[in-house]
Amino acid sequence: MTLIKSISGIRGTIGGRTGDTLNPLDIVKFTSAYATFIPRKSGKIVVGRDGRISGPMVRDIVCGTLVGMGFDVLDIGYATTPTTELAVRMSGADGGIIITASHNPRQWNALKLLNSEGEFLTAADGQKVLQLAEKEDFCYAEVDKLGHTIQDSTFDDRHVQSVLDLKLVDVDAVRQSRFTVCVDCINSVGGIILPKLLERLGVGYKLLNSEVSGDFAHNPEPLEKNLTGIMDEMKNGHYDLGIVVDPDVDRLAFISEDGTMFGEEYTLVSVADYVLSQSAANGGALCTVSNLSSTRALRDVTEHYGGTYAAAAVGEVNVTTKMKEVGAVIGGEGNGGVIYPESHYGRDALVGIALFLTSLAKKDCKVSQLRQQFPDYQIAKNRIDLTPDTDVDAILVKVKQMYAQDPTAQVNDIDGVKIDFADRWVHLRKSNTEPIIRVYSEAQTMEQADELGKKLMKVVYDMQA
């Protein structure tokens, strides 16, 4: 498996030959590059990790390297991605490193890099880190100027408190509803922090896969095909809601009381609906943002409240950049990522859970009934496999040109090519790591969505013939 280097950090599988995987040499190199790049003010870097088996090994190398670069390390131990992001801001640190491979399987790990705001590096800054790593020209600290490592386990509680303090989180309303939920913690840090949040909200709960072992009970990506365990539990139990997170708790999926998927795309839609309703009632901002591959339902809900919707390129940093640009009241990604600026500019499942439960309490309805209140769309996901020497950019330009003259279509090329029709859309974008084009399409039925995706796939195949 090739080590994957990107502007957001590095990721790869653990074990194997040098150059093929995420190994100690690469961890030292990229940590050193990050420490060389990051502006030094407090001289402190936050390090947090999810529950992966390789986490202690990677942490020791990261922390040791930062100390060797003369930084003090605030090691917050097991921590979600949003907890680590908040810890950077709360501690006044110069930056942070999150040790997590997010939804990837157990053999993967990664370093995700944060700036002093606790946000992912911009594309330009990430590129500078990659260039520094390539040069391998580092200056380590003299013996009397080595940093120190400080352990601090208080940030879970501080994260939870910050969520409860949000104006739109109505703790009393949630408590009075006496909800009972089932939570799939996927054997990672969600098993530590989510009980703290739910207890403070007065929510009864049962945890599945709660042991923080990193030995994931199923594929950790929170998709319906991976969630049969909790879906069966929901059907057999008496729960108001099912909650599913990924290993670093920045993605969030819900399951209705009857054991059916609420729809990962509709996590953001449902939370945005609540936030927009409150903002509209109080004369606040009514703009939302999601990436180009996310459901059109967010746009529909936003326009229902008289607001405006803006699309961003795929990637969290692209979404947050667009959110700041347009002053969005809420945004995120269709993979269950809720970004609420009143808390911070990062995907946060805890924020999503608290806002969703507040909305559910105020509407006093079942989760399945809430789902029926939103426009219903279906997304099909396909891929076009190409030869390594294929000029993907040239193909996408041709597709754009084909539809640019179509009066029934709107073409967006900020990230690949997205073609919007009156009642459906299709988005083609190249992979940064594989010779493939990802093809996402949405319509009112899965059959229509898949048909549209296959139509564009045929267009690409005909170009290569």
WOFEN-V705380 format. One line per field, one symbol per residue. psi: psi as a letter, one per 40 degrees, with the letter a starting at -180 (. if undefined). Layout:
psi: ???
This chain:
psi: hhhhhieeaiiiihiaiheeihiddddddddddddddhhhcdfhhhhiiaeideddddddddddddddeeihhgheahiiddddddddddefieaihhgifbeiideiiihhhiaeefiiiidddddddddddddfgihiiideeiaihhhhfeddddddddddehdehgddddddefihihhheffaededddddddddefhiihhifehgeeghdihehgideefddddddddeagidihhhiidefeihiihideeihdhddedddddddddddddddefaifiihiideiieddddddddeeaiiiiiiihddddddddddefhdiaaieefhhhhddcigihhddddddddddddddefiidddddeeihhihhhhiihhiidehgdddddddddddedeheeihhhfegbhhhhideiihhhiiieeigihhhhiiaeidddddddddddddddddde.
